[in-house]
Amino acid sequence: MTVRSRIKTEPQPAILPERFAKEALAELRRKADPKWAEGAQRYFKDAVKVMGVPTPDLRLIGKAFFLKVKDAWTIDQAVDLGDILLQNPYLEAKAMATLILAKFVQGARPKHFQKMRSWFERDLLDNWASTDVFCGEVLSPYLECFPESAEKMRVWAKSKNMWVRRASAVALVTPARRGKNLDLAYDIVGLLLDNTEDLMHKACGWLLREAGKTDMTRLEIFLVDPIRQYRNPWEAPIGTGKLLQRLFVIR
């Protein structure tokens, strides 16, 4: 037996994150449609970079690339990929990182939760689409696996960074839709009521709408509470009907 044959080496991932990112970006560019990209801009008040890959195509590409690494990668390689692709300014690159992270999120640990927050703080998820997809696909499932981390959304809601604050609300939309974490959901909205950004108003309205689907009485009580109805300028005393109309705007 040779010396080399006695040495045990750690198995290496079939595709390293750097190579994955390069090949995935190349495939996204190949599928890009300039006309679709131009149309997508209508959904954003501020200019965003869009390649023009329709969502169904994006998901198919994500699935195909995931199959290449599903047996070789762990959450750690997926996070490394996130560090690479989330720095890319294009929405599709950020979405690709999110889709792959979603496949491995069950293996995430508290250190990865801190990494997620850092991505928001660094403005790597700096538009409503990237933030909302990440929350739905990655952050919300993580909070379901680690319920104790959900309480930290109260801290997120007080952040100076708007994307961290929006994530604190949007991450609770899915559980609220199922009647879960309602106490936390209403507390988060209470913490965010004084926010002046339109995107924060809409995030609060979205979360309240989903919470109301499983307990409408509680939502009605929350909405007619005079402290909340009058405490901030973006919801003046204009009546419950108008209040509902404004709060229930999603985008």
VOVEX-892786 format. One record per residue (C-alpha): residue number from 0; residue in three letters; x, y, z. Coordinates in nm, 2 decimals. Layout:
<nr:NUM | rest:ALA | xx:X | yy:Y | zz:Z>
...
# end
This chain:
<nr:0 | rest:MET | xx:0.00 | yy:0.00 | zz:0.00>
<nr:1 | rest:THR | xx:0.15 | yy:0.34 | zz:-0.10>
<nr:2 | rest:VAL | xx:0.16 | yy:0.64 | zz:0.13>
<nr:3 | rest:ARG | xx:-0.08 | yy:0.82 | zz:-0.10>
<nr:4 | rest:SER | xx:-0.34 | yy:0.54 | zz:-0.08>
<nr:5 | rest:ARG | xx:-0.33 | yy:0.56 | zz:0.30>
<nr:6 | rest:ILE | xx:-0.41 | yy:0.93 | zz:0.31>
<nr:7 | rest:LYS | xx:-0.77 | yy:1.01 | zz:0.35>
<nr:8 | rest:THR | xx:-0.89 | yy:1.32 | zz:0.17>
<nr:9 | rest:GLU | xx:-1.21 | yy:1.51 | zz:0.23>
<nr:10 | rest:PRO | xx:-1.46 | yy:1.48 | zz:-0.05>
<nr:11 | rest:GLN | xx:-1.48 | yy:1.80 | zz:-0.25>
<nr:12 | rest:PRO | xx:-1.80 | yy:1.96 | zz:-0.39>
<nr:13 | rest:ALA | xx:-1.85 | yy:1.88 | zz:-0.76>
<nr:14 | rest:ILE | xx:-1.89 | yy:2.25 | zz:-0.83>
<nr:15 | rest:LEU | xx:-1.74 | yy:2.52 | zz:-0.61>
<nr:16 | rest:PRO | xx:-1.96 | yy:2.83 | zz:-0.55>
<nr:17 | rest:GLU | xx:-1.74 | yy:3.05 | zz:-0.77>
<nr:18 | rest:ARG | xx:-1.78 | yy:2.82 | zz:-1.07>
<nr:19 | rest:PHE | xx:-2.15 | yy:2.78 | zz:-0.99>
<nr:20 | rest:ALA | xx:-2.20 | yy:3.15 | zz:-0.99>
<nr:21 | rest:LYS | xx:-2.01 | yy:3.20 | zz:-1.32>
<nr:22 | rest:GLU | xx:-2.20 | yy:2.93 | zz:-1.50>
<nr:23 | rest:ALA | xx:-2.54 | yy:3.03 | zz:-1.36>
<nr:24 | rest:LEU | xx:-2.49 | yy:3.39 | zz:-1.46>
<nr:25 | rest:ALA | xx:-2.39 | yy:3.28 | zz:-1.81>
<nr:26 | rest:GLU | xx:-2.71 | yy:3.08 | zz:-1.84>
<nr:27 | rest:LEU | xx:-2.92 | yy:3.37 | zz:-1.71>
<nr:28 | rest:ARG | xx:-2.77 | yy:3.60 | zz:-1.97>
<nr:29 | rest:ARG | xx:-2.84 | yy:3.34 | zz:-2.24>
<nr:30 | rest:LYS | xx:-3.21 | yy:3.34 | zz:-2.14>
<nr:31 | rest:ALA | xx:-3.24 | yy:3.72 | zz:-2.10>
<nr:32 | rest:ASP | xx:-3.51 | yy:3.90 | zz:-2.29>
<nr:33 | rest:PRO | xx:-3.46 | yy:4.28 | zz:-2.32>
<nr:34 | rest:LYS | xx:-3.83 | yy:4.35 | zz:-2.38>
<nr:35 | rest:TRP | xx:-3.92 | yy:4.16 | zz:-2.06>
<nr:36 | rest:ALA | xx:-3.65 | yy:4.36 | zz:-1.87>
<nr:37 | rest:GLU | xx:-3.79 | yy:4.69 | zz:-2.00>
<nr:38 | rest:GLY | xx:-4.14 | yy:4.59 | zz:-1.89>
<nr:39 | rest:ALA | xx:-4.02 | yy:4.48 | zz:-1.54>
<nr:40 | rest:GLN | xx:-3.90 | yy:4.83 | zz:-1.47>
<nr:41 | rest:ARG | xx:-4.26 | yy:4.94 | zz:-1.44>
<nr:42 | rest:TYR | xx:-4.30 | yy:4.77 | zz:-1.11>
<nr:43 | rest:PHE | xx:-4.02 | yy:4.97 | zz:-0.94>
<nr:44 | rest:LYS | xx:-4.02 | yy:5.34 | zz:-0.85>
<nr:45 | rest:ASP | xx:-3.64 | yy:5.35 | zz:-0.86>
<nr:46 | rest:ALA | xx:-3.43 | yy:5.20 | zz:-1.14>
<nr:47 | rest:VAL | xx:-3.32 | yy:4.84 | zz:-1.09>
<nr:48 | rest:LYS | xx:-3.10 | yy:4.62 | zz:-1.30>
<nr:49 | rest:VAL | xx:-3.29 | yy:4.34 | zz:-1.47>
<nr:50 | rest:MET | xx:-3.15 | yy:4.10 | zz:-1.72>
<nr:51 | rest:GLY | xx:-3.50 | yy:4.01 | zz:-1.84>
<nr:52 | rest:VAL | xx:-3.54 | yy:3.64 | zz:-1.75>
<nr:53 | rest:PRO | xx:-3.90 | yy:3.55 | zz:-1.69>
<nr:54 | rest:THR | xx:-3.97 | yy:3.39 | zz:-1.35>
<nr:55 | rest:PRO | xx:-4.06 | yy:3.04 | zz:-1.48>
<nr:56 | rest:ASP | xx:-3.73 | yy:3.03 | zz:-1.68>
<nr:57 | rest:LEU | xx:-3.54 | yy:3.15 | zz:-1.37>
<nr:58 | rest:ARG | xx:-3.69 | yy:2.88 | zz:-1.15>
<nr:59 | rest:LEU | xx:-3.61 | yy:2.61 | zz:-1.41>
<nr:60 | rest:ILE | xx:-3.25 | yy:2.73 | zz:-1.43>
<nr:61 | rest:GLY | xx:-3.23 | yy:2.73 | zz:-1.05>
<nr:62 | rest:LYS | xx:-3.37 | yy:2.38 | zz:-1.03>
<nr:63 | rest:ALA | xx:-3.12 | yy:2.25 | zz:-1.30>
<nr:64 | rest:PHE | xx:-2.83 | yy:2.40 | zz:-1.12>
<nr:65 | rest:PHE | xx:-2.94 | yy:2.28 | zz:-0.78>
<nr:66 | rest:LEU | xx:-2.95 | yy:1.92 | zz:-0.91>
<nr:67 | rest:LYS | xx:-2.58 | yy:1.96 | zz:-0.99>
<nr:68 | rest:VAL | xx:-2.49 | yy:2.02 | zz:-0.63>
<nr:69 | rest:LYS | xx:-2.77 | yy:1.88 | zz:-0.41>
<nr:70 | rest:ASP | xx:-2.56 | yy:1.57 | zz:-0.31>
<nr:71 | rest:ALA | xx:-2.24 | yy:1.76 | zz:-0.27>
<nr:72 | rest:TRP | xx:-2.32 | yy:2.09 | zz:-0.10>
<nr:73 | rest:THR | xx:-2.44 | yy:2.19 | zz:0.24>
<nr:74 | rest:ILE | xx:-2.58 | yy:2.51 | zz:0.37>
<nr:75 | rest:ASP | xx:-2.22 | yy:2.64 | zz:0.39>
<nr:76 | rest:GLN | xx:-2.16 | yy:2.63 | zz:0.02>
<nr:77 | rest:ALA | xx:-2.50 | yy:2.78 | zz:-0.04>
<nr:78 | rest:VAL | xx:-2.41 | yy:3.07 | zz:0.18>
<nr:79 | rest:ASP | xx:-2.08 | yy:3.12 | zz:0.00>
<nr:80 | rest:LEU | xx:-2.28 | yy:3.13 | zz:-0.32>
<nr:81 | rest:GLY | xx:-2.50 | yy:3.39 | zz:-0.16>
<nr:82 | rest:ASP | xx:-2.20 | yy:3.60 | zz:-0.08>
<nr:83 | rest:ILE | xx:-2.11 | yy:3.60 | zz:-0.44>
<nr:84 | rest:LEU | xx:-2.44 | yy:3.63 | zz:-0.63>
<nr:85 | rest:LEU | xx:-2.60 | yy:3.88 | zz:-0.39>
<nr:86 | rest:GLN | xx:-2.33 | yy:4.13 | zz:-0.47>
<nr:87 | rest:ASN | xx:-2.43 | yy:4.12 | zz:-0.83>
<nr:88 | rest:PRO | xx:-2.67 | yy:4.41 | zz:-0.91>
<nr:89 | rest:TYR | xx:-2.91 | yy:4.21 | zz:-1.13>
<nr:90 | rest:LEU | xx:-3.24 | yy:4.09 | zz:-0.98>
<nr:91 | rest:GLU | xx:-3.20 | yy:3.75 | zz:-1.14>
<nr:92 | rest:ALA | xx:-2.86 | yy:3.69 | zz:-0.98>
<nr:93 | rest:LYS | xx:-3.00 | yy:3.77 | zz:-0.64>
<nr:94 | rest:ALA | xx:-3.30 | yy:3.55 | zz:-0.71>
<nr:95 | rest:MET | xx:-3.07 | yy:3.26 | zz:-0.81>
<nr:96 | rest:ALA | xx:-2.88 | yy:3.29 | zz:-0.48>
<nr:97 | rest:THR | xx:-3.21 | yy:3.29 | zz:-0.29>
<nr:98 | rest:LEU | xx:-3.35 | yy:2.99 | zz:-0.48>
<nr:99 | rest:ILE | xx:-3.04 | yy:2.78 | zz:-0.40>
<nr:100 | rest:LEU | xx:-3.03 | yy:2.89 | zz:-0.04>
<nr:101 | rest:ALA | xx:-3.39 | yy:2.79 | zz:0.00>
<nr:102 | rest:LYS | xx:-3.30 | yy:2.43 | zz:-0.09>
<nr:103 | rest:PHE | xx:-3.05 | yy:2.41 | zz:0.19>
<nr:104 | rest:VAL | xx:-3.21 | yy:2.63 | zz:0.46>
<nr:105 | rest:GLN | xx:-3.32 | yy:2.33 | zz:0.67>
<nr:106 | rest:GLY | xx:-2.95 | yy:2.29 | zz:0.75>
<nr:107 | rest:ALA | xx:-2.90 | yy:2.65 | zz:0.86>
<nr:108 | rest:ARG | xx:-2.77 | yy:2.74 | zz:1.20>
<nr:109 | rest:PRO | xx:-2.77 | yy:3.06 | zz:1.41>
<nr:110 | rest:LYS | xx:-2.45 | yy:3.19 | zz:1.25>
<nr:111 | rest:HIS | xx:-2.63 | yy:3.18 | zz:0.91>
<nr:112 | rest:PHE | xx:-2.91 | yy:3.39 | zz:1.06>
<nr:113 | rest:GLN | xx:-2.65 | yy:3.66 | zz:1.14>
<nr:114 | rest:LYS | xx:-2.53 | yy:3.63 | zz:0.78>
<nr:115 | rest:MET | xx:-2.88 | yy:3.68 | zz:0.65>
<nr:116 | rest:ARG | xx:-2.91 | yy:4.01 | zz:0.84>
<nr:117 | rest:SER | xx:-2.57 | yy:4.12 | zz:0.72>
<nr:118 | rest:TRP | xx:-2.69 | yy:4.09 | zz:0.36>
<nr:119 | rest:PHE | xx:-2.98 | yy:4.33 | zz:0.43>
<nr:120 | rest:GLU | xx:-2.76 | yy:4.57 | zz:0.62>
<nr:121 | rest:ARG | xx:-2.51 | yy:4.58 | zz:0.33>
<nr:122 | rest:ASP | xx:-2.80 | yy:4.66 | zz:0.09>
<nr:123 | rest:LEU | xx:-2.74 | yy:4.35 | zz:-0.11>
<nr:124 | rest:LEU | xx:-3.12 | yy:4.30 | zz:-0.11>
<nr:125 | rest:ASP | xx:-3.20 | yy:4.66 | zz:-0.18>
<nr:126 | rest:ASN | xx:-3.54 | yy:4.64 | zz:-0.36>
<nr:127 | rest:TRP | xx:-3.88 | yy:4.51 | zz:-0.26>
<nr:128 | rest:ALA | xx:-3.87 | yy:4.22 | zz:-0.50>
<nr:129 | rest:SER | xx:-3.54 | yy:4.08 | zz:-0.38>
<nr:130 | rest:THR | xx:-3.63 | yy:4.14 | zz:-0.01>
<nr:131 | rest:ASP | xx:-3.97 | yy:3.98 | zz:-0.04>
<nr:132 | rest:VAL | xx:-3.85 | yy:3.67 | zz:-0.23>
<nr:133 | rest:PHE | xx:-3.57 | yy:3.62 | zz:0.02>
<nr:134 | rest:CYS | xx:-3.80 | yy:3.65 | zz:0.31>
<nr:135 | rest:GLY | xx:-4.05 | yy:3.40 | zz:0.16>
<nr:136 | rest:GLU | xx:-3.80 | yy:3.15 | zz:0.04>
<nr:137 | rest:VAL | xx:-3.53 | yy:3.16 | zz:0.30>
<nr:138 | rest:LEU | xx:-3.59 | yy:3.38 | zz:0.61>
<nr:139 | rest:SER | xx:-3.94 | yy:3.26 | zz:0.69>
<nr:140 | rest:PRO | xx:-3.86 | yy:2.89 | zz:0.66>
<nr:141 | rest:TYR | xx:-3.55 | yy:2.95 | zz:0.88>
<nr:142 | rest:LEU | xx:-3.77 | yy:3.11 | zz:1.15>
<nr:143 | rest:GLU | xx:-4.00 | yy:2.81 | zz:1.14>
<nr:144 | rest:CYS | xx:-3.70 | yy:2.58 | zz:1.20>
<nr:145 | rest:PHE | xx:-3.57 | yy:2.81 | zz:1.48>
<nr:146 | rest:PRO | xx:-3.88 | yy:2.97 | zz:1.65>
<nr:147 | rest:GLU | xx:-3.65 | yy:3.14 | zz:1.91>
<nr:148 | rest:SER | xx:-3.50 | yy:3.35 | zz:1.63>
<nr:149 | rest:ALA | xx:-3.84 | yy:3.49 | zz:1.54>
<nr:150 | rest:GLU | xx:-3.83 | yy:3.70 | zz:1.85>
<nr:151 | rest:LYS | xx:-3.53 | yy:3.88 | zz:1.71>
<nr:152 | rest:MET | xx:-3.76 | yy:4.03 | zz:1.44>
<nr:153 | rest:ARG | xx:-3.84 | yy:4.29 | zz:1.71>
<nr:154 | rest:VAL | xx:-3.48 | yy:4.40 | zz:1.70>
<nr:155 | rest:TRP | xx:-3.48 | yy:4.40 | zz:1.32>
<nr:156 | rest:ALA | xx:-3.78 | yy:4.62 | zz:1.33>
<nr:157 | rest:LYS | xx:-3.58 | yy:4.89 | zz:1.51>
<nr:158 | rest:SER | xx:-3.29 | yy:4.89 | zz:1.26>
<nr:159 | rest:LYS | xx:-3.18 | yy:5.21 | zz:1.08>
<nr:160 | rest:ASN | xx:-3.17 | yy:5.01 | zz:0.76>
<nr:161 | rest:MET | xx:-3.51 | yy:5.00 | zz:0.58>
<nr:162 | rest:TRP | xx:-3.45 | yy:4.66 | zz:0.42>
<nr:163 | rest:VAL | xx:-3.39 | yy:4.50 | zz:0.76>
<nr:164 | rest:ARG | xx:-3.71 | yy:4.66 | zz:0.89>
<nr:165 | rest:ARG | xx:-3.91 | yy:4.55 | zz:0.59>
<nr:166 | rest:ALA | xx:-3.77 | yy:4.20 | zz:0.63>
<nr:167 | rest:SER | xx:-3.89 | yy:4.20 | zz:0.99>
<nr:168 | rest:ALA | xx:-4.25 | yy:4.23 | zz:0.87>
<nr:169 | rest:VAL | xx:-4.24 | yy:4.03 | zz:0.54>
<nr:170 | rest:ALA | xx:-4.07 | yy:3.73 | zz:0.71>
<nr:171 | rest:LEU | xx:-4.39 | yy:3.69 | zz:0.92>
<nr:172 | rest:VAL | xx:-4.64 | yy:3.70 | zz:0.63>
<nr:173 | rest:THR | xx:-4.63 | yy:3.33 | zz:0.56>
<nr:174 | rest:PRO | xx:-4.68 | yy:3.22 | zz:0.93>
<nr:175 | rest:ALA | xx:-4.94 | yy:3.49 | zz:0.98>
<nr:176 | rest:ARG | xx:-5.13 | yy:3.35 | zz:0.68>
<nr:177 | rest:ARG | xx:-5.15 | yy:3.02 | zz:0.87>
<nr:178 | rest:GLY | xx:-5.25 | yy:3.18 | zz:1.20>
<nr:179 | rest:LYS | xx:-4.90 | yy:3.15 | zz:1.35>
<nr:180 | rest:ASN | xx:-4.69 | yy:3.41 | zz:1.54>
<nr:181 | rest:LEU | xx:-4.99 | yy:3.66 | zz:1.54>
<nr:182 | rest:ASP | xx:-4.88 | yy:3.82 | zz:1.87>
<nr:183 | rest:LEU | xx:-4.54 | yy:3.89 | zz:1.72>
<nr:184 | rest:ALA | xx:-4.69 | yy:4.01 | zz:1.39>
<nr:185 | rest:TYR | xx:-4.90 | yy:4.27 | zz:1.56>
<nr:186 | rest:ASP | xx:-4.61 | yy:4.38 | zz:1.78>
<nr:187 | rest:ILE | xx:-4.39 | yy:4.42 | zz:1.47>
<nr:188 | rest:VAL | xx:-4.66 | yy:4.64 | zz:1.30>
<nr:189 | rest:GLY | xx:-4.68 | yy:4.84 | zz:1.62>
<nr:190 | rest:LEU | xx:-4.30 | yy:4.90 | zz:1.61>
<nr:191 | rest:LEU | xx:-4.31 | yy:5.00 | zz:1.24>
<nr:192 | rest:LEU | xx:-4.61 | yy:5.24 | zz:1.25>
<nr:193 | rest:ASP | xx:-4.39 | yy:5.55 | zz:1.27>
<nr:194 | rest:ASN | xx:-4.19 | yy:5.45 | zz:0.97>
<nr:195 | rest:THR | xx:-4.23 | yy:5.71 | zz:0.69>
<nr:196 | rest:GLU | xx:-4.13 | yy:5.50 | zz:0.39>
<nr:197 | rest:ASP | xx:-4.41 | yy:5.39 | zz:0.15>
<nr:198 | rest:LEU | xx:-4.25 | yy:5.05 | zz:0.12>
<nr:199 | rest:MET | xx:-4.29 | yy:5.01 | zz:0.50>
<nr:200 | rest:HIS | xx:-4.65 | yy:5.11 | zz:0.50>
<nr:201 | rest:LYS | xx:-4.72 | yy:4.85 | zz:0.23>
<nr:202 | rest:ALA | xx:-4.53 | yy:4.58 | zz:0.42>
<nr:203 | rest:CYS | xx:-4.74 | yy:4.65 | zz:0.73>
<nr:204 | rest:GLY | xx:-5.06 | yy:4.64 | zz:0.53>
<nr:205 | rest:TRP | xx:-4.96 | yy:4.31 | zz:0.37>
<nr:206 | rest:LEU | xx:-4.88 | yy:4.15 | zz:0.71>
<nr:207 | rest:LEU | xx:-5.20 | yy:4.28 | zz:0.86>
<nr:208 | rest:ARG | xx:-5.41 | yy:4.15 | zz:0.57>
<nr:209 | rest:GLU | xx:-5.26 | yy:3.80 | zz:0.61>
<nr:210 | rest:ALA | xx:-5.31 | yy:3.81 | zz:0.99>
<nr:211 | rest:GLY | xx:-5.67 | yy:3.91 | zz:0.94>
<nr:212 | rest:LYS | xx:-5.74 | yy:3.60 | zz:0.72>
<nr:213 | rest:THR | xx:-5.73 | yy:3.37 | zz:1.03>
<nr:214 | rest:ASP | xx:-5.86 | yy:3.62 | zz:1.29>
<nr:215 | rest:MET | xx:-6.06 | yy:3.91 | zz:1.15>
<nr:216 | rest:THR | xx:-6.19 | yy:4.01 | zz:1.48>
<nr:217 | rest:ARG | xx:-5.85 | yy:4.07 | zz:1.62>
<nr:218 | rest:LEU | xx:-5.75 | yy:4.27 | zz:1.31>
<nr:219 | rest:GLU | xx:-6.06 | yy:4.49 | zz:1.34>
<nr:220 | rest:ILE | xx:-5.98 | yy:4.56 | zz:1.71>
<nr:221 | rest:PHE | xx:-5.63 | yy:4.65 | zz:1.61>
<nr:222 | rest:LEU | xx:-5.74 | yy:4.89 | zz:1.33>
<nr:223 | rest:VAL | xx:-5.99 | yy:5.08 | zz:1.54>
<nr:224 | rest:ASP | xx:-5.76 | yy:5.12 | zz:1.84>
<nr:225 | rest:PRO | xx:-5.74 | yy:5.51 | zz:1.86>
<nr:226 | rest:ILE | xx:-5.38 | yy:5.50 | zz:1.97>
<nr:227 | rest:ARG | xx:-5.28 | yy:5.33 | zz:1.65>
<nr:228 | rest:GLN | xx:-5.53 | yy:5.51 | zz:1.43>
<nr:229 | rest:TYR | xx:-5.40 | yy:5.86 | zz:1.51>
<nr:230 | rest:ARG | xx:-5.04 | yy:5.82 | zz:1.63>
<nr:231 | rest:ASN | xx:-4.86 | yy:5.88 | zz:1.30>
<nr:232 | rest:PRO | xx:-4.91 | yy:6.10 | zz:0.99>
<nr:233 | rest:TRP | xx:-4.94 | yy:5.83 | zz:0.73>
<nr:234 | rest:GLU | xx:-5.27 | yy:5.71 | zz:0.88>
<nr:235 | rest:ALA | xx:-5.47 | yy:6.02 | zz:0.97>
<nr:236 | rest:PRO | xx:-5.82 | yy:5.99 | zz:1.13>
<nr:237 | rest:ILE | xx:-6.00 | yy:5.92 | zz:0.80>
<nr:238 | rest:GLY | xx:-6.23 | yy:5.64 | zz:0.91>
<nr:239 | rest:THR | xx:-6.19 | yy:5.27 | zz:0.94>
<nr:240 | rest:GLY | xx:-6.29 | yy:5.20 | zz:0.58>
<nr:241 | rest:LYS | xx:-6.02 | yy:5.43 | zz:0.43>
<nr:242 | rest:LEU | xx:-5.77 | yy:5.29 | zz:0.69>
<nr:243 | rest:LEU | xx:-5.84 | yy:4.94 | zz:0.57>
<nr:244 | rest:GLN | xx:-5.80 | yy:5.05 | zz:0.21>
<nr:245 | rest:ARG | xx:-5.46 | yy:5.21 | zz:0.27>
<nr:246 | rest:LEU | xx:-5.33 | yy:4.93 | zz:0.49>
<nr:247 | rest:PHE | xx:-5.42 | yy:4.66 | zz:0.25>
<nr:248 | rest:VAL | xx:-5.21 | yy:4.79 | zz:-0.03>
<nr:249 | rest:ILE | xx:-4.95 | yy:4.51 | zz:-0.09>
<nr:250 | rest:ARG | xx:-4.71 | yy:4.67 | zz:-0.33>
# end
